[in-house]
Structures are given as structure tokens and as C-alpha cells.
Amino acid sequence: MKFLLPLLTALLLSTSSAYAVCDIYAADSVVTDSIKKSTKAKNDTTGRKSSKSEYAKLMEKEVSHTDGLFTVRHIEEKYYFEVPDTLLGRLLLAVTRFTGVPQGFSKFAGEEITHCAVYFEQRDKTLLLRQYVLSTFADKDDNISRTLERATIDPIVQSFKVIGSNPTTKAQLIEVTQLFNQDNHLTSLPSASKTQLKLGGLAGNRTYIDTIKVFPTNIEIATTRTYSTSSGTYAASQTGSATVGFNTSIVLLPREPMRRRLWDSRVGYFTNTLRHFSDNQRKARHEQFISRYRLVPRDKKAYRAGRLSEPEKPIVYYIDPATPAKWIPYLKQGIEDWNKAFEAAGFKNAIIARDWPKNRPDMSLDDARFSVLRYLPSETENAYGPRIVDPRSGEIIEAHICWYHNVQNLLTKWYMVQCGPLDKRAQQMDFPDALMGQLIRFVSSHEVGHTLGLRHNMGASWATPVEKLRDKQWVEANGHTVSIMDYARFNYVAQPEDRIGERGLFPRIGEYDLWAIKWGYQWRPEFDDEFEEKEALMTETTAALRQNPRLWFGGEGRGDDPRSQSEDLGDNSVKASRYGLKNLKRVVAALPQWTAQADGQTEDLQTMYKAATDQYTRYIGHVLRNIGGKYQNNLPNLPAQQNVPADRQREALQFMAEEVFRLPRWLYPDTIVERLAIDVLSDQTSRQETHITRMLAPTLLANLSDQSATDAKAYSIEAYLEGLAKAVFSTTDASDRTAAAARRNLQRTYVQHLHKLLIPATDKSTSPTDGRIRKSDAAIWLTAHLDTVEQHCNSLKEKAQSTIDRLHYADLLQQIDNIRKKLKGE
């Protein structure tokens, strides 16, 4: 799924268990909203005016103030904070979000702009605002800590002249207007984001501080900002400007951070980096600590005895009131489904989904104390679940899941093309609400998993044997993947005759998820520090993986391991893709009926046919990852790397010969081709060019060359090239003119790629031969491979029955001769 995340990778921030989010508003006497006016200073007893401080002079003016985390004063269009000495050095989390955007803007109200941790520091009669960026630590009692302190100075991002002190509280008064109505790195758009959003300079005369609301542990600042813009995509840009709304939420972080949990790379968590120096080391220690909420059992005695305990402070997610009412129950179910995993960690009722409260003006969706699922009016087919953590500890402060409206369209496409033959409810464009609700529930669970700290585990689906995916009893009991954090959408391997129900088709929180949450969230007070805890947890993890390899964390699916891929299923992607194609052929044949619209409209047919062809391409991609691939292992008693078995790679090549190089006529039924005006030859040629490019990629060829040079059992590059040429240079039924033309284009593309690989480009820096191919035996094998291709062309030329075929092979033979001449320097 594209639950990306993606604009958003940075240090994240956390909250304290020292206060209860739901209770801090109870004392209305603490949160003062009334406006108080200062009285003028009186003359002294001698009748002369006393010498007034600058602070006192300001207080003589029309002043409104609100008490809370800071006392905030509003005096003649300027804003002031009174900063008590108790908050000097205390870490504050600042999170800025959009609250309003122009039409056509690429971001939406509720999406994050920036976040950081800051603190005030005294310097003579100035308060400095520093940004906390520290990631290097030393024990306070170690000598090295003295040098380290001077080598890790946090940057000063703003300075404030101290105007004076409150005579009663001694809090220091500073003006903060410019902090919130001008661009800076703390409360406004970073320069890179402004460029991306096509925003120019800030128009100061059209930028305002709207409100500043003050609470005991946080301050909420709403601003309106106007930027110049030349973008033609914004409705408001006709005036050359774009006005946006911001909210900056400043929250006090706990005085004592939560204990870090140091990461074990065999468990998939988001992390922050830590470098630890000590007098007793021979070298610095590099660690990563995970992102997680702070969970402490309320009944510690029961917890230690192995009984479930509620946490002192549960994890609460609120649902945006802008969410369509009929989907709210399913979104809440997706959130609370994680309670099963938290029970594995010893907690009950650890995570709660709530409706956004009505009539609570003291609560804001943008307040960084609250985790919220935001529903956004976007046509983007996506959702994402970031988290913001305390940079000292990884404790998650809040998470705003962003849910785009058109996620439903994405779910419709996925489910119809993968499971349409298996579920009659999916054989129409408008799914029943009960079906769409369950689809929404699974996406909700996936995104919540990210906000709990879990990364994708693209290797999770590998833990299920392909044939088990067709076993009704087994798959309905166990699910088709061990993790909701995989992109294992639906069970497309199941066949109609298997009669598998919803529980065997949908992803759900699985075995890996229970184990990962237990690993990250179990309460372990018996250890003196995080380093002792890490050693114990690593021993436990090794034992767990040795006992149950299904708990394997396969990473994000970006490497050469075909077991760890996005959107795949089972322990054999070739076999799984063949089953998937069986269903996809049924889908394509039925699309005209399933997508029928009145008056001959074809919008739905176009949408779903595109989804079907995308799924076909996806199956091919799953298969191709096997060729030249390596298994990356972090399980006990296995080598770190293993070549994909030769038999599996040959199986993948055979799949390509049968399902790709032959014209897939099933993909182009007349009922669709005629209605959508599809150019079959152009479409097939483009598809084949894409896959030949991948199959002759320099990296793939070099991988095969290197593997066969060191492993006698490896799939050799020689065998691969021979098999590939045999698949490409096979005959096609001459009566099928389109298929014959597509085959000629395929063969022509193949020879052209050999030319590119063997003959250096004019700019040698961009030539593949100057890369891994030239540093391996691949170039030698490619040169020898010309003989094989030449033999195929000569044989086919002799058998050719049409003039175009004879001319075609004569042309290919001439191209091969030209390659040889260039290799000889002629």
C-alpha cells in the first residue's frame, strides 16, 4: 500500500506520564480565559512619581493576560511571554500544522508542517531559545562528559531581550510576536517545503497572530500567513498570493525522560540514533532506540505475577468529527484491534478509540497532546501514520494519522482485482458498506501500527506456504500473513473452489505483530539501565526466532531478497503469481459486466482495467526479483546471505517466457479493447521493453556472474542467458499478426540492449560497462552470448515463412555483426 509516509522522516518527540491528558482541563480556575487590566501605578507618599521599570510601564497600558504554562500578555498588538525560572532548561515540544489551505494546495488542514524540541536558556539579560538536537551522550560522572558537553552545543535559533520581571512571580517578560508572525525554522515552513509548495516570501502586512490559548502544560498559537506565489495550481494564486492557516502547539515534555529501549535490528521499529561515550570504553557505542508510547502497569504486583493490568495512562486515539459517520465504527475497531497485541505485552485496555468530544472548546484537533485520526478531503488514494517522539527517549507524544478520502477507491480496486472471483460482494463498483467497512478497518490497523512505532515488515507474508493459502481451515484460523504491517493486501492465491471466507482473505493483526508489540512494550523494571535491558532482550529474541522462524523481520522490501517484497504472498512468489493470474484472468473477463454503467459510459471500466493491468505488472515484478536475488538472513543458525536456488530462478524465467513474452491475449478481450480503444501492439511492446530492460540490467547480470563464480550450485549467468535467449527467440503463430509483430519488437529490443551493454557509450561515466559488468565476468559472457543469439537468428531466418520475418532476422544479424566490429575497434 502506498501508506507512505513519505515528506516526513525526521527526529520525533514524546509526552509525560506526569499529567493526564483527559484531566488537565478539570480545574477551570487554573485555565484563565478572563481578560484582566492592569492598574496604573500610584504616586509615592512624597507626591513624586516613582521611577518606573520598563515592565511597569508596559503594565500601565491596556493589557490582557492569560495564565498557564507561561503567562501570556497581549499589549498593543504585541504578544509577550512571562517565563518562570522553573521552565528554564525544560524541554518543550513545538508542533506546527496547517489549519487552513487554499483550494488546489497539495497539503491539507491537519497535516504537519514541522516539529522540534526547544528550551529557554538564560544569558545575562537575554533569554536564548535553543533547539534540542543532541544525539550523543556520556555518563555524567565520566571525565569524557566534560569534553563531550563542549562538543555538542545545541543551536541558538532565537534570542529575546528580557524586558523585566514580574514583581510577584519573578518570571521574566519577553516579546514573542516575531516568533509566531515571521518565518523561522521552528514555527513555520522549512525552505525546502516552501519550494515544494511553490511559496515565496511572507507578506508581513497580511500575516497575523489570531489567538494564543494557554493551558497548564501547553500553549496553542493560531496564525494566518500570506505568501507570494506564482503557482497556477492554487485557486487563490490568481492574486499572486496564497493565504494559509497555521497552529503551533507548544507542550511541556516530562522532566525525566522515559527509559530508552535500545533496538534489536531483528524487530521492526522506527528508531532514533544514539552515540554513547564512556571512560570504560575502547570505542564509542552506536545504538538506536525505538519509538513507543510510555506504558506502565497500574497494578504492578499483578503484572509481575503474569496477570493482565491496565496501564496507568492508556493510549487514546480520537476520531476527527469530519469523518463520515458510517465509517467511524470500523476505524475505531481497527484501532482497538491492537489490544490483542498489547495483551501479549501484559496490558489490557491499553489502546482506546474515542469520538471527538462535543462542546469542548478547551480541546483542539491540532493540540499536540492528542493523537487523532484526521479525515482529509483529498483525492489522493493513500493514508499515512507518522508519530512524534521525545528525542531523548523515543517516547511517543502524539500521532496524527492522515486519512485521505479516496482511500476507498484504492480499496475498491485492490479488492476487486485480487478477490473479485472469491467474493461476490466485490463484483460491483459500489461495495456494500459492510464490506467497505471491513476494508477500512484493516487499513486503520495498519496505520495505527506505524503510529505505535512499527515499521513495515515486507517479509511477513513469506512465513506462509503458498498451498496453505488455499487451505480454508488453516488460513481462516491463522490469516494469510503473520503481520498487518506487511503490504500483503488480500489472499489472491485462493481459488473460487476453495470457498475461503473473509477471515482467510483479509489481513489482520498476526503472530509477528503480537511478538513485536510484546518486545517493544513489555514493562521490564528489573534492569538497572537500557544497556542491561538490551542484552537480556537480545537473548530472548534469539531464543524466540530459533523456536519460531515465522517471526522473521524482513525489512522494507528494498533489497535483493525476493521473500521481502511489497504486495506479494507466500513462500514462493512464482507459484503465488501463477495462482494470482488465474484469478486475474477471471477478473478481466468479467470487468465489462462488473463495471457496467448507463449510457455506454466507460469511466469505471477504464479505472478497473488499469487496476487489473497494474496487478499483472505487480505479479511479474514479484517473479523477477528471484533472478539474481539473494536471501538476507538474520535468523539464528543461518548464513547472512544465500543465493536464491537455481531451480527457483529457472522457474521464474519459465514464467516470463509463458506469461510475458507470449502475447497474453486474455489481457486484451475484444469487449474491452474496442470500448477503450486500446492499441494492443503498442501496449504489449511497451510492457515487454520494460521487462527486458530489467532482465538485462547490469546489476542483475553482475549478480549472476558473481554468484556463479563463487558457488557451484548457483544459477550461472551462462545458463541464464541461454535460457533467456531461447525464451525470446521462439516462434509465434504467424496467423496472429499482432503477436508476431510483438515478438519481433521483443527480439529487436533484446539485441539493442546487448549493444548498449557491450559497446561503451560516448560518455563513459554513464555506460553500464564501466560499472559492475566490467568488474565481473559478465562482459565476457555477454560477448560470447552473441554467438547464441546469432544461431537463433540464422535458424529462425531459414524457417521464416513471411517476407517481414526474413527481413527482420537479416536486420538482427547485421546488428550483431556491427556489435562485433565495434568490439574489435573496426
Secondary structure by P-SEA (a helix, b strand, c coil): cccccccccccccccccccccccccccccccccbbbbbbccccccccccccccaaaaaaacccccccccccccccccbbbbbcccccccbbbbbbbbbcccccccccccccccbbbbbbccccccbbbbbbbbccccccccccaaaaaaaabbbbbccccccccccccccbbbbbcccccccccccccccaaaaaaacccccccccccccbbbbcccbbbbbbbbbbbbcccccccccccbbbbbbbbbbbbcccccccccccccccbbbbbbbbbbcccccbbbbbbbbbbcbbbbccaaaaaacbbbbccccbbbbccccccccaaaaaaaaaacaaaaaaaacccccbbbbcccccccccccccccbbbbccccccccbbbbbbbcccccccccbbbbbbbcaaaaaaaaaaaacccccccccccccccaaaaaaaaaaaaaaaaaaaacccccccccccccccccccaaaaaacccccccccccccccccccccccccccccccccaaaaaaaaaccccccccccaaaaaaaaaaaaaaaaaacccccccccccccccccccccccccaaaaaaaaaaaaaaaaaaccccccccccccaaaaaaaaaaaaaaaaaaaaaaccccbbbbcccccccccccccaaaaaaaaaaaacccccccccccccccccccccaaaaaaaaaaaaaaaaaacaaaaaaaaaaaacccccccaaaaaaaaaaaaaccccccaaaaaaaaaaaaaaaaaaaaaacccccccccccccccccccaaaaaaaaaaaaaaaaaaaaaaacccaaaaaaaaaaaaaaaaaaaaaacc
